[in-house]
Amino acid sequence: MYGWHLKILRVNLTTRKITTEDVDPQVARDYLGGRGWAIYYMYREMDPAVDPLSPQNMLIFATGPLTATPAPTGNRYMVVTKSPLTGALAHSNSGGDFPTWMKRTGFDMFIFEGKASEPVYVWVNEDQVEVRSAAHVWGKDTHKTTDILLAETHPDARVACIGPAGENLALMAAIMNDKHRAAARSGVGAVMGSKNLKAVVAMGNKNPPLYNPEGMREISVNTSKNVGADVKKGSNMRIYGTSYVPQVTNTLGILPTRNFLQGTFEHVHNIDGDALKENYLIRHTPCYRCPLSCGRLTEVPDGPYKGKGEGPEYETISSLGTGCGVSNLAALVKANYLCNEYGLDTISTGMTIAAAMEMYEKGVLSEETIGMPLRFGDHDAMIEMIKLMAYNKGFGKELAQGSYRLCEKYGHPEIAVTTRKQEFPGYDPRGSQGMGLLYATSNKGASHMEGDVAYEEVFGVPVKENPLTTEGKAELVKHFQDSFALIDSSGLCVFVAIRYVFDKNRIIWPQTLAAMMNLTTGAGYTPEEVLKAAERVYTLERMFLIKAGSGPEWDTLPYRMLHEPLPDGPAQGRVVELDKMLPDFYKERGWDEKGYPTKEKLMELGLPLA
Amino acid sequence: MRIRVKLIANYRSALPPGHKHGVVELDVPEGATVYDAISRFDIPLNDESVIVLNGLTVDLNTPLKEGDQVTAFSAIAGG
């Protein structure tokens, strides 16, 4: 077989039994890889109703067929599990080196199940797989853990691990790889911590053969040339990474500010990409084989926030920065470093602190309850809260449960800005209606990476859509959700895939991506077939959600988005008109009027009817 | 009448020196359009750029009013 190894490594952490399994080639084709394979196995083997932090939950690391190929950004993997934050699915994507190294072990996918009796890590060196004690790194941050495990395994290996936040079961804990890259969202790090699994170390030299290596090389070189031409012209993604985006969203009035009380931030120029570049940027840092290179190595050279690391990216600026009303760039950069070292998702961390800040300002939370004042803009208090969250101490215990549970507990659920209990990313949907529909229907709760129609509504890729209208958004969101499920299953990065591996017709179209899949696997897909497979993946995930108790009743938005008009900016006076889009969305998906996939749709996709 | 033009990120290099956070003020004649204002700067006026008026999606032939802000940024991106 080409492209896929068709091999799974399964580690039962309870029994320490290690097995390898073959994947049915038809399943491989029908579910693409990565996110698609993961839901196929989860739906088949796991009761969706299990407690996400119990040994019965499965934790899956999954590469795609294009991972570890010459495809530009063929360096991604997905972490798929049932989320302890949302009770829905988690499928968090990450790049760097680790995913390529993982695929080179000779396995496409690792499945971890059960729970180790004491802290362990798993060392995968091709067929040599060991479950080793992690007692000596338990409690250590992600950077120290990485250094120690590389020293005792192999200096050329790569590490994915959790920090204190994952060990302490913070519901927004991330899994960090290569120190600075994060499978961040939905609490995947807490699931790893609940299994007493501190880290996975991988290396190998087993690339699967390509169906047409010459053709794959040619299409990859041509795609990289297109990226390179834009970089030469001065691509913002190369110059700034995503840190230039605050100026864009601020202009459109959709920059989350002070827990979404506003859509513009008066101090945005203090914490935007230009400020970062002028003050702290050292150089750009690419993931493996990425011609775009949007990562940033930065350093705060001195002062109370001294440190060195990567970031911040846009989503960190819009959560720990504007979301918390923070305009001190050095403190924001430091907060980002701490999240990476403790293993925390910056979006949910920042927006949970933002919700607590709003409750403090409104007198719901007292200084006594929190242990200190927690006003919007108080960057030192924010940094203190991050530490408490990671170590599950003091008021951090409550923050580590996320904003939905926090606001419910204190009697103000209207302050939590979440869907399926997950905090919103950096696009206020009151000024970006399609994003509202996306957040409301996402299989993983609020997430831009579930089908980022901001590409059209905000960035004009491939065409500019008016963000304030609802017409046509149901079709657009459905198409982007399927397209992102395709990218997540392929092993590519969204940033390069949407712009350079999808063709720019009226709507993005996976002509080049299907060609890459065929040159890699020999599967002979048409673009329609890969999109249909992605729809199969998306719909099976929906079936999992329904069985998990996170079905159509959760297809809604928080109070603020539906009932509190934006007070400022170009979208002033608007709320999300979800009721104008949701019925059309169900029709586009072939679901019934209540949001359940119909028998006809399930049969069309070859999915089980139950 | 007086309007403002804001160029974001890599487009800032098309602004004259002395701009404040990427914003310059311009005098334009009555009846001038978004296109008239933005075409004074060396940026692509095709689908490589997103151009908005007061943060709103408009036709480039839209006439300007006193105090308007035209903003442009490169459409090669994602967040």
Boltz contact constraints between the chains, C-beta under 6 A:
constraints:
  - contact:
      token1: [A, 230]
      token2: [B, 76]
      max_distance: 6.0
  - contact:
      token1: [A, 234]
      token2: [B, 10]
      max_distance: 6.0
  - contact:
      token1: [A, 235]
      token2: [B, 76]
      max_distance: 6.0
  - contact:
      token1: [A, 236]
      token2: [B, 9]
      max_distance: 6.0
  - contact:
      token1: [A, 236]
      token2: [B, 10]
      max_distance: 6.0
  - contact:
      token1: [A, 236]
      token2: [B, 74]
      max_distance: 6.0
  - contact:
      token1: [A, 236]
      token2: [B, 77]
      max_distance: 6.0
  - contact:
      token1: [A, 239]
      token2: [B, 10]
      max_distance: 6.0
  - contact:
      token1: [A, 240]
      token2: [B, 9]
      max_distance: 6.0
  - contact:
      token1: [A, 242]
      token2: [B, 79]
      max_distance: 6.0
  - contact:
      token1: [A, 244]
      token2: [B, 9]
      max_distance: 6.0
  - contact:
      token1: [A, 245]
      token2: [B, 79]
      max_distance: 6.0
  - contact:
      token1: [A, 247]
      token2: [B, 8]
      max_distance: 6.0
  - contact:
      token1: [A, 248]
      token2: [B, 73]
      max_distance: 6.0
  - contact:
      token1: [A, 251]
      token2: [B, 55]
      max_distance: 6.0
  - contact:
      token1: [A, 251]
      token2: [B, 71]
      max_distance: 6.0
  - contact:
      token1: [A, 252]
      token2: [B, 55]
      max_distance: 6.0
  - contact:
      token1: [A, 253]
      token2: [B, 55]
      max_distance: 6.0
  - contact:
      token1: [A, 269]
      token2: [B, 21]
      max_distance: 6.0
  - contact:
      token1: [A, 314]
      token2: [B, 79]
      max_distance: 6.0
  - contact:
      token1: [A, 459]
      token2: [B, 75]
      max_distance: 6.0
  - contact:
      token1: [A, 459]
      token2: [B, 77]
      max_distance: 6.0
  - contact:
      token1: [A, 460]
      token2: [B, 50]
      max_distance: 6.0
  - contact:
      token1: [A, 460]
      token2: [B, 75]
      max_distance: 6.0
  - contact:
      token1: [A, 461]
      token2: [B, 75]
      max_distance: 6.0
  - contact:
      token1: [A, 464]
      token2: [B, 50]
      max_distance: 6.0
  - contact:
      token1: [A, 466]
      token2: [B, 57]
      max_distance: 6.0
  - contact:
      token1: [A, 495]
      token2: [B, 78]
      max_distance: 6.0
  - contact:
      token1: [A, 570]
      token2: [B, 54]
      max_distance: 6.0
  - contact:
      token1: [A, 570]
      token2: [B, 55]
      max_distance: 6.0
  - contact:
      token1: [A, 570]
      token2: [B, 56]
      max_distance: 6.0
